[in-house]
Amino acid sequence: MTPTEELEAATQAADLTPADTIDLSLLQDFLVEAGEHLAEMESGLLQLEADPDGREILNDIFRSVHTIKGAAEFVGLERISELSHKLENLLELLRQGQEQVSRDIIDTLIEARDRISLLVEDLQRSQTEEAAVDDLVGRIARLAESGEETDEGRIYEEPEEAAAGRVGP
């Protein structure tokens, strides 16, 4: 099953965010603002690919995610709130130097940005959050956990024997 097929299957199996939990009077403003911040985020992610050490780029991406998260929470958008909250945690680790920007992290950030964009499209079309986020939330949490296991930015490494599955002297 391709990643797209997995997403579609997970989305169909997941419960939709009921429209009655969303403040529809604020939804249109959210959609406009989210679109602007998603565009800024995309630009920042492209810059981050070219300059993984760019702290100001990370700060800009963080601000966009933080704004989307706050607005989503205010409107009552559970999936966007949850996903953006996890992104915010990972970005904070990157900003603090507790985690280093890697290809896997950049790919995950891009995929999360694209998923938020899909959720925004869902909201424009049906006023419900349809796309699943659990897969990305889990992946981002795992990436963030690896950053929390650092000491001054260095990840603790397992001894060779443990990494190879060998136990004993």
C-alpha positions in Angstrom: 0.0 0.0 0.0 1.4 3.4 -1.0 1.6 6.2 1.6 -1.2 8.0 -0.2 -3.4 4.8 0.0 -2.5 4.4 3.7 -3.5 8.0 4.4 -6.8 7.5 2.6 -7.5 4.3 4.5 -6.7 5.9 7.8 -8.8 8.9 7.0 -11.8 6.8 6.1 -11.3 4.7 9.3 -10.9 7.8 11.6 -13.7 9.8 13.1 -14.2 13.2 11.5 -14.1 16.3 13.7 -17.7 17.1 14.1 -18.7 20.5 12.7 -20.6 21.3 15.9 -17.2 21.5 17.8 -15.9 24.1 15.3 -16.7 27.7 15.7 -18.0 28.3 12.2 -18.2 32.1 12.7 -14.4 32.1 12.9 -13.6 29.4 10.4 -13.3 31.7 7.3 -10.8 34.0 9.0 -8.8 30.9 10.1 -8.7 29.5 6.6 -7.3 32.8 5.2 -4.8 33.2 8.0 -3.7 29.5 7.8 -3.2 29.8 4.0 -0.9 32.7 4.6 1.1 30.9 7.3 1.3 27.7 5.3 2.8 29.6 2.4 5.3 31.2 4.7 6.1 27.8 6.2 6.6 26.3 2.7 9.1 29.1 1.8 10.9 28.6 5.1 11.2 24.8 4.6 12.6 25.3 1.2 15.2 27.7 2.7 15.9 25.3 5.5 16.7 22.6 3.0 19.4 24.9 1.5 20.6 26.1 4.9 20.0 23.5 7.7 21.8 25.6 10.2 19.7 28.7 9.6 18.4 29.6 13.1 16.3 32.6 11.8 14.7 30.3 9.3 13.7 27.9 12.1 12.4 30.8 14.1 10.2 31.9 11.1 8.9 28.4 10.6 8.2 28.1 14.3 6.2 31.4 14.3 4.0 30.2 11.5 3.3 26.9 13.2 2.7 28.6 16.5 0.2 31.0 14.9 -1.6 28.2 13.1 -1.8 26.1 16.4 -3.2 29.0 18.4 -5.8 29.9 15.9 -6.8 26.2 15.4 -7.2 25.8 19.1 -9.3 28.9 19.3 -11.6 27.8 16.5 -11.8 24.2 17.8 -9.9 22.3 15.2 -8.6 19.3 17.0 -6.4 17.7 14.3 -4.7 20.8 13.2 -4.1 21.8 16.8 -2.6 18.4 17.7 -0.4 18.2 14.6 0.8 21.8 14.9 1.5 21.3 18.7 3.8 18.4 18.0 5.5 20.3 15.2 6.0 23.2 17.6 7.7 20.9 20.1 10.0 19.5 17.5 10.9 22.9 16.1 11.6 24.1 19.6 14.2 21.3 20.1 15.8 22.3 16.8 15.8 26.0 17.8 17.5 25.1 21.1 20.1 22.9 19.4 18.9 19.8 21.2 18.2 18.2 17.8 20.0 18.7 14.5 18.1 19.4 11.3 18.3 16.2 9.2 16.8 15.0 5.9 14.3 12.9 7.9 13.2 15.9 10.0 12.9 18.2 6.9 10.9 15.5 5.1 8.6 15.1 8.1 8.2 18.9 8.4 7.3 19.1 4.7 4.8 16.3 5.0 3.2 17.8 8.1 2.9 21.2 6.3 1.2 19.4 3.4 -1.1 17.5 5.8 -2.2 20.7 7.5 -2.9 22.1 4.0 -5.0 19.0 3.3 -7.0 19.6 6.5 -7.5 23.3 5.5 -8.8 22.0 2.1 -11.1 19.6 4.0 -12.5 22.6 6.0 -13.0 24.7 2.9 -15.0 21.9 1.3 -16.9 20.3 4.1 -16.3 22.3 7.3 -14.8 19.1 8.9 -11.2 17.9 9.4 -11.1 14.7 7.4 -7.4 13.8 6.8 -5.9 11.6 9.5 -2.9 13.0 11.5 -2.1 10.1 13.9 0.7 8.7 11.7 2.5 12.1 11.5 1.9 12.9 15.2 3.6 9.6 16.1 6.5 10.2 13.8 7.0 13.7 15.0 6.8 12.5 18.7 9.5 9.9 17.9 11.8 12.5 16.4 11.2 14.9 19.3 11.9 12.1 21.8 15.3 11.4 20.2 16.1 15.1 20.8 15.0 14.9 24.4 17.6 12.2 24.9 20.4 14.5 24.2 23.1 16.0 26.3 24.2 19.4 25.0 22.9 18.4 21.5 24.6 15.0 21.4 22.4 11.9 21.2 23.3 9.2 23.6 24.4 6.2 21.7 23.9 2.6 22.7 27.0 0.4 23.2 27.8 -1.7 20.1 26.8 -4.9 21.8 23.3 -3.6 22.7 22.8 -2.2 19.2 23.7 -5.5 17.7 21.3 -7.3 20.0 24.1 -9.1 21.8 23.9 -9.4 25.6 26.6 -10.6 28.0 30.3 -10.3 28.3 
